[in-house]
Amino acid sequence: METVNHQRPRVLTGIKTTGTPHLGNYVGAIRPAIEASRDSRRESFFFLADYHGIIQCQQPELLQQSTLEIAATWLALGLDPTEVVFYRQSDVPEIMELSWILSCVCAKGLMNRSHAYKAAVADNEAAGEDPDFGINMGLFSYPVLMAADILMFNATQVPVGRDQLQHIEMARDIAQRFNHVYGDCFELPEALIEDSVAVLAGLDGRKMSKSYNNTIPLFLPEKKLQKTINKIKTNLLEPGEPKQLDDSALFPIWRAFATSEQSDYMREQFAAGIAWGQAKKELFELINDHLREPRQRYQQLLESGTQIESILQQGAERARAAAAPFLDQIRQAIGIRSIA
Ligand code: TRP
């Protein structure tokens, strides 16, 4: 079978539809992805991974709300759905079909080695539970569906966080296995891991993460944003006492939103002993200026589910235009074909 050749390298990434995006997600993933999507030498596919979402979230209203909020977030921050193919995984049934096909060439032993699955088993064992307590097949086969997401579009570059590297390697393994059994069909994807993007610390100084409950949500209303920024942990140095840049999460967050002049300015302020209260006030103003317009757009978008739905439907149409003929070829290759 012939390998599909694209003129432009295809970049694809998925966004799980659980949780509320926070400043760490914005700086570490959303902002660089949107910037990269403006590069016309590459073709970008971004999608909402809602069938991955149901592994974790079995509350229908929550899942739906999350899908709306995450789509609105990306659009409000400037993702251009005419440039990028922006769709919802569940609107492209070809992906699910491919997922089954891939699961039939994927070794079970490969899935046994998955970090996420092993971590869940380890937690159970530590708690004295049955090793598979609470683990559904969706979690176990998570990497197969993720491989289908990627291989369905023959994407070669997959921007992800370091924690997802194993999943991309598994997608390569699965693609190689398929190619070996049925002839070359899939390109082998590669992870794009940007080590240069900032990993923001959260309110308590540890990595900003939902699981540490230390996040600053991206689109908090102004007052709440200010309150939350005031909770950033600092030390007991008084106004007038010089402060180190790594005394708290404050300066790294500042730098992630500042121009280089603004960074220099705050560096001097720290050396000159700026009061923590004042530094927090200035940080709030900086972030608030940055987010004011996108936040307005976000609020408008949230109220217009129909507009987002129609954007996603158009995205799905474009995605399916690529996926459907390719899936036909794949079915031919595996012998699921007309007997006439
Ligand atoms: N597993 C990814 C995450 O948790 C989300 C995801 C699903 C994804 N399918 C994908 C990322 C395909 C890249 C490509 O962040």
Residues whose N, C-alpha, C, O or C-beta is under 5 A from the ligand:
A	BS01	LIG	L12 T13 G14 I15 K16 A49 H52 M146 D149 P159
